[in-house]
Amino acid sequence: MNSPNSTHNFIITGGAGFIGSNLTLELQEKFPDARLTVIDDFRSGNFKNLAGYRGDFLAQNLAVLDWEEQFGKEKFDTIFHLASITDTTNHDQFEQVRDNVESFRRILNFARATKTRIIYASSAATYGPATEASVESNGAAPANVYAFSKVIMDNIARRAAAESPDWIIVGLRYFNVYGPREAHKGVPASMVYHLSQQMKASQRPRIYVKDVVEGSIRAVDAQDSGIYNLGSGQARSFNELVDVLNKCLGTSFQPDYIDNPHAHYQNFTQADLTNARSALGYEPRFPLEEGVRDYMEWLYQE
């Protein structure tokens, strides 16, 4: 890892969102002298997520942002690109693909001349339905247009990296992330959040972002371009999640089983971490039990 005392100039797109805000605040902590610029249009972010943030903020729609006009010749060490339409239940194909892909294309075009490192959010959704651990070499099988947009982003990232071997572009496929600063997402927030809310309200449940942030920061030192899974590496059931939440919340609810309300939902996801361990030195520190406990302490601080 680069020295925390060295001066860095970072951009974080989507930095007011769930993962983006956690990443931004951790970068601020880890690199106290760094210059940070967050870009967000607040469609799926909230200013409250950035309490304590000391950097710059640009309110812009990345699908139309002119990077050269905005930043001129300013040099950046890394662009963390986490902004996208993150609601997988938004099935407007034109909106999803245009915003997610064209925003990324504009960033690539801006960074190409200076070979600015890009670390961007891909998604486990690119794998589609699975019955075993997903490996990065598996073919794409997007089941919804959100996943399709991420597949296209991966495709153009691979092509750009192949055309410029000295340009580091790292894609990170996040698996079912949960944790602080996600409540504003509403319906797309994690099952951990929604179940805990139901159980705190004495309802029967219907059945960790810190590791993701660490993995993202580790990509700052990646020696080669690539696409890597970031997850716990262990599949866990909703029943296990309910058990963990009962223990954390002091409740004893049993699941109330319902049909899955969302089409194209991935019923099984598990990240194969072999490549992330090798290339990024990534090793998740929070098993479900510890991650949920840490999250509940943050979420219900009273």
C-alpha positions in Angstrom: 0.0 0.0 0.0 1.3 3.5 -0.9 2.4 5.6 2.1 -0.5 7.3 3.9 1.7 10.4 4.1 2.2 10.8 0.4 0.0 13.3 -1.4 -2.7 11.9 -3.6 -5.3 13.5 -5.9 -8.4 11.2 -6.0 -11.8 11.5 -7.7 -14.7 9.4 -6.3 -17.8 9.3 -8.5 -20.9 8.3 -6.7 -19.2 9.3 -3.5 -22.4 10.3 -1.8 -23.8 6.9 -2.3 -23.6 3.8 -0.1 -20.2 2.2 -1.0 -18.9 5.5 -2.4 -19.3 7.4 0.8 -17.8 4.6 2.9 -14.8 4.6 0.4 -14.5 8.4 0.5 -14.4 8.6 4.3 -11.9 5.8 4.5 -9.6 7.4 1.9 -9.8 10.6 3.9 -8.8 8.7 7.0 -6.1 6.6 5.3 -4.6 9.5 3.2 -5.2 12.6 5.4 -3.2 14.9 3.1 -4.9 13.7 -0.1 -7.0 16.0 -2.3 -10.4 14.4 -2.7 -13.1 15.3 -5.1 -16.5 13.6 -5.0 -18.8 13.7 -8.0 -22.5 12.8 -7.5 -25.9 13.8 -8.8 -27.8 12.5 -5.7 -30.1 10.2 -7.6 -29.0 7.3 -5.3 -26.8 9.3 -2.9 -27.4 11.6 0.1 -25.3 14.4 1.5 -25.8 13.0 5.0 -23.6 10.1 4.0 -20.6 12.5 3.9 -20.8 13.9 7.4 -17.2 14.9 8.3 -16.0 15.0 4.7 -13.3 17.7 4.1 -12.9 17.6 0.3 -14.4 19.1 -2.8 -17.8 18.2 -4.2 -19.1 18.4 -7.8 -22.8 18.0 -8.4 -22.9 16.7 -12.0 -24.6 14.1 -14.2 -21.7 11.9 -15.4 -23.5 10.9 -18.6 -23.1 14.5 -19.9 -20.1 15.8 -17.9 -17.3 17.3 -20.1 -14.3 16.1 -18.1 -11.8 18.2 -20.1 -13.8 21.4 -19.7 -14.3 20.7 -16.0 -10.8 19.7 -15.0 -8.6 20.9 -17.8 -5.0 19.7 -17.3 -5.4 18.7 -13.7 -3.6 15.4 -12.9 -5.2 12.7 -10.8 -3.7 9.6 -9.3 -6.8 7.5 -9.3 -10.4 7.8 -10.4 -12.7 5.6 -8.3 -15.8 5.2 -10.4 -18.7 3.9 -8.3 -21.5 6.0 -9.8 -24.3 4.3 -11.7 -28.0 3.6 -11.7 -27.8 1.0 -8.9 -31.5 0.1 -8.8 -31.6 -3.4 -10.4 -35.4 -3.1 -10.5 -35.2 -0.2 -12.9 -35.8 -1.9 -16.2 -35.6 1.2 -18.5 -33.1 -0.3 -20.9 -32.2 2.9 -22.6 -31.7 4.8 -19.3 -29.7 2.1 -17.7 -27.3 1.5 -20.6 -26.9 5.1 -21.6 -26.1 6.4 -18.2 -23.9 3.6 -16.9 -22.0 2.9 -20.1 -21.6 6.4 -21.5 -20.6 7.8 -18.1 -17.8 5.2 -18.0 -16.8 5.9 -21.6 -16.4 9.6 -20.8 -14.1 8.7 -17.9 -12.0 6.4 -20.0 -11.7 9.1 -22.7 -10.5 11.6 -20.2 -8.1 9.3 -18.4 -6.6 7.8 -21.6 -4.0 10.5 -22.4 -2.5 10.6 -18.9 -3.1 6.9 -18.2 -4.8 7.8 -14.9 -5.5 4.7 -12.9 -9.2 3.8 -12.9 -10.9 1.5 -10.3 -14.5 1.0 -11.2 -17.5 -0.9 -9.8 -18.5 -3.9 -11.9 -21.1 -6.3 -10.4 -21.7 -9.9 -9.4 -24.9 -9.5 -11.4 -22.8 -10.0 -14.6 -22.6 -13.7 -13.7 -26.4 -14.2 -13.8 -27.9 -17.3 -12.2 -25.3 -19.5 -10.5 -25.2 -22.7 -8.5 -21.5 -22.6 -7.4 -18.8 -20.0 -6.7 -18.4 -17.5 -9.6 -15.0 -17.2 -11.1 -13.9 -14.1 -13.2 -13.3 -16.3 -16.2 -16.9 -17.4 -16.3 -18.9 -16.1 -19.2 -21.3 -13.2 -18.7 -25.0 -14.1 -18.4 -26.8 -10.9 -17.4 -30.4 -11.5 -16.4 -31.4 -7.8 -16.3 -30.4 -4.6 -18.0 -28.4 -3.3 -15.1 -26.2 -6.4 -15.3 -26.0 -6.0 -19.1 -24.7 -2.4 -18.6 -22.0 -3.7 -16.3 -21.0 -6.4 -18.8 -20.5 -3.7 -21.5 -18.4 -1.6 -19.1 -16.2 -4.7 -18.5 -15.9 -5.2 -22.2 -14.8 -1.6 -23.0 -12.5 -1.6 -19.9 -10.7 -4.8 -21.2 -10.4 -3.3 -24.6 -8.9 0.0 -23.3 -6.4 -1.9 -21.1 -5.4 -4.2 -23.9 -4.7 -1.2 -26.2 -2.6 0.5 -23.5 -0.7 -2.1 -21.5 0.8 0.7 -19.3 -2.6 1.9 -18.2 -4.1 0.2 -15.1 -7.8 -0.3 -15.2 -9.3 -2.4 -12.4 -12.9 -3.6 -12.3 -14.3 -4.9 -9.0 -17.3 -7.1 -8.8 -19.1 -6.4 -5.6 -21.2 -9.3 -4.0 -24.3 -8.4 -1.9 -22.8 -5.5 0.0 -24.4 -4.3 3.2 -23.4 -1.8 5.9 -23.5 1.8 7.1 -24.9 4.6 4.9 -27.2 2.4 2.8 -30.6 3.3 4.3 -31.2 6.1 1.8 -31.4 3.5 -1.0 -34.8 2.4 0.0 -36.0 -0.8 -1.7 -32.5 -1.6 -3.2 -30.9 -1.5 0.2 -29.5 -4.8 1.5 -31.6 -7.7 2.9 -29.6 -7.2 6.1 -30.9 -3.7 6.5 -34.5 -4.5 5.6 -34.7 -7.5 7.8 -33.2 -5.7 10.8 -35.8 -2.9 10.3 -38.7 -5.4 10.3 -37.4 -7.2 13.3 -36.7 -4.1 15.3 -40.4 -3.1 14.6 -41.4 -6.5 16.1 -42.4 -7.9 12.7 -41.6 -11.3 11.4 -38.7 -11.2 9.0 -39.6 -12.0 5.4 -37.2 -13.8 4.1 -19.7 -5.8 5.0 -19.1 -2.8 3.3 -15.7 -2.4 5.2 -14.2 -5.3 3.4 -15.3 -3.9 0.0 -13.7 -0.6 0.8 -10.4 -2.2 1.8 -10.4 -4.2 -1.4 -11.1 -1.1 -3.5 -8.2 0.8 -1.9 -5.9 -2.2 -2.4 -6.5 -1.8 -6.1 -4.6 1.5 -5.9 -1.5 -0.7 -5.9 -2.5 -3.3 -8.3 0.3 -4.0 -10.8 -1.9 -5.1 -13.7 -5.3 -4.4 -15.1 -8.0 -6.9 -14.4 -11.5 -7.6 -13.1 -11.8 -9.1 -9.6 -14.5 -10.4 -7.3 -14.9 -8.8 -3.9 -17.1 -10.7 -1.5 -16.9 -12.8 1.6 -16.1 -16.0 -0.4 -18.7 -17.9 1.5 -22.4 -18.3 0.5 -24.8 -17.8 3.4 -28.6 -18.5 3.5 -31.4 -16.1 4.5 -32.1 -18.5 7.4 -28.6 -18.0 8.7 -28.9 -14.3 8.3 -32.1 -14.3 10.4 -30.4 -16.3 13.1 -27.5 -13.8 13.1 -29.9 -10.9 13.3 -31.9 -12.5 16.1 -28.7 -12.8 18.2 -27.6 -9.3 17.5 -31.0 -7.7 18.1 -32.0 -9.8 21.0 -35.1 -11.1 19.2 -36.4 -14.6 18.4 -38.4 -14.3 15.2 -38.9 -17.1 12.8 -38.9 -16.4 9.0 -42.2 -15.8 7.3 -41.5 -17.2 3.8 -42.9 -15.5 0.8 -42.4 -15.9 -3.0 -39.6 -13.8 -4.4 -41.1 -10.5 -5.5 -38.3 -9.7 -8.0 -37.8 -11.3 -11.3 -34.3 -12.1 -12.4 -33.1 -12.2 -8.7 -29.9 -14.1 -8.1 -30.9 -16.9 -5.7 -27.3 -18.0 -5.2 -24.1 -15.9 -5.2 -20.7 -16.7 -4.0 -17.4 -15.0 -4.9 -14.4 -17.1 -5.9 -11.6 -14.9 -4.3 -8.6 -16.7 -5.8 -7.7 -13.9 -8.2 -8.4 -11.0 -5.8 -6.2 -12.6 -3.1 -3.4 -13.0 -5.6 -3.5 -9.7 -7.4 -4.9 -7.4 -4.7 -3.8 -9.2 -1.5 -7.5 -9.1 -0.6 -8.7 -11.1 2.4 -12.2 -10.3 3.9 -12.0 -9.7 7.6 -15.7 -9.7 8.4 -17.6 -13.0 8.3 -21.4 -12.5 8.4 -21.7 -12.7 12.1 -19.1 -10.0 12.8 -20.1 -7.8 9.9 -23.8 -7.8 10.9 -22.9 -7.2 14.6 -20.7 -4.2 13.6 -23.4 -2.9 11.3 -26.2 -3.2 13.9 -24.1 -1.4 16.5 -23.7 1.5 14.0 -27.3 1.4 12.8 -28.9 1.3 16.2 -26.5 3.2 18.3 -29.1 3.9 21.0 
